[in-house]
Amino acid sequence: MSEIADKINEYSREFDERCFHKHTLGEEKYGPGTWLGIDTIEHALDEVVDMGNYIRMTYIKLRLLQDGLVRIQTDRSTAAPIAGKEMLGKQGTLFQGGMPE
């Protein structure tokens, strides 16, 4: 458990560092405090739309990865989850290592 906690802390610090780096770049490019004079809500709305597109693209990449993993599994016992359904039952269960639970 300590290993996963260490990773969580590492990635949390990495996130903080990346946020601070972006903030510093913005101050260098536009000047300190210039964000006070712009419509940050409009900028945030644009970012939400961008995130939505990134989420869609990531979803597609993950599904393609999942399809590939199912194809290479020798016993083909891994069932693909059904969109919108809970991960319960035979059709929605991903068996670790292809072994039914």
C-alpha positions as CSV (number, residue, x, y, z in Angstrom):
1,M,0.0,0.0,0.0
2,S,2.9,2.3,0.7
3,E,4.0,2.1,-2.9
4,I,0.6,3.3,-4.2
5,A,0.6,6.1,-1.6
6,D,4.0,7.2,-2.7
7,K,2.9,7.3,-6.4
8,I,-0.2,9.3,-5.4
9,N,1.9,11.8,-3.6
10,E,4.4,11.9,-6.5
11,Y,1.7,12.6,-9.0
12,S,0.1,15.2,-6.8
13,R,3.4,17.1,-6.5
14,E,3.9,16.7,-10.2
15,F,0.4,18.3,-10.8
16,D,1.2,21.2,-8.5
17,E,4.6,21.8,-10.3
18,R,2.9,21.7,-13.7
19,C,0.2,24.2,-12.5
20,F,2.8,26.5,-11.1
21,H,4.9,26.3,-14.3
22,K,1.9,27.2,-16.4
23,H,1.1,30.1,-14.1
24,T,4.7,31.3,-14.3
25,L,4.7,31.1,-18.2
26,G,1.5,33.1,-18.2
27,E,2.9,35.8,-16.0
28,E,6.0,36.0,-18.2
29,K,3.9,36.2,-21.4
30,Y,1.1,38.5,-20.2
31,G,2.4,40.1,-17.0
32,P,1.6,39.5,-13.3
33,G,-2.0,39.9,-12.3
34,T,-3.3,40.4,-15.8
35,W,-5.8,37.6,-15.2
36,L,-7.7,40.0,-13.0
37,G,-8.7,42.1,-16.0
38,I,-9.9,39.3,-18.3
39,D,-13.1,37.2,-18.4
40,T,-11.7,34.0,-16.7
41,I,-15.2,32.5,-16.8
42,E,-15.2,32.6,-20.6
43,H,-11.7,31.1,-20.7
44,A,-12.8,28.4,-18.3
45,L,-15.8,27.6,-20.5
46,D,-13.4,27.2,-23.5
47,E,-11.2,24.9,-21.4
48,V,-14.2,22.8,-20.4
49,V,-15.0,22.3,-24.1
50,D,-11.4,21.4,-24.7
51,M,-11.4,18.9,-21.8
52,G,-14.6,17.4,-23.2
53,N,-12.8,16.8,-26.5
54,Y,-9.8,15.3,-24.7
55,I,-12.0,13.1,-22.7
56,R,-13.7,11.8,-25.8
57,M,-10.4,11.1,-27.5
58,T,-9.0,9.4,-24.4
59,Y,-12.2,7.3,-24.1
60,I,-11.7,6.2,-27.8
61,K,-8.0,5.4,-27.2
62,L,-8.8,3.4,-24.0
63,R,-11.5,1.4,-25.9
64,L,-9.1,0.7,-28.7
65,L,-6.5,-0.5,-26.1
66,Q,-9.2,-2.6,-24.4
67,D,-10.2,-4.2,-27.8
68,G,-6.5,-5.0,-28.5
69,L,-6.1,-6.6,-25.0
70,V,-9.1,-8.8,-25.6
71,R,-7.8,-9.9,-29.0
72,I,-4.4,-10.9,-27.6
73,Q,-5.8,-12.8,-24.6
74,T,-5.2,-16.4,-25.4
75,D,-8.3,-17.8,-23.7
76,R,-10.5,-14.8,-24.8
77,S,-12.3,-15.0,-21.4
78,T,-12.2,-11.2,-20.9
79,A,-15.6,-9.7,-21.5
80,A,-15.9,-6.1,-22.7
81,P,-18.0,-4.0,-20.4
82,I,-21.4,-2.8,-21.7
83,A,-21.5,1.0,-22.0
84,G,-23.9,2.5,-19.3
85,K,-24.1,-0.7,-17.3
86,E,-22.4,-1.3,-13.9
87,M,-19.4,-3.6,-13.9
88,L,-21.5,-6.5,-12.7
89,G,-22.4,-9.8,-14.1
90,K,-20.7,-11.9,-16.8
91,Q,-21.1,-9.4,-19.6
92,G,-19.6,-6.6,-17.6
93,T,-16.8,-8.3,-15.7
94,L,-13.2,-8.0,-16.5
95,F,-11.5,-11.0,-15.2
96,Q,-7.9,-10.5,-14.0
97,G,-5.6,-12.7,-16.0
98,G,-8.6,-14.3,-17.8
99,M,-9.6,-16.2,-14.7
100,P,-13.3,-16.0,-13.7
101,E,-13.8,-14.7,-10.2
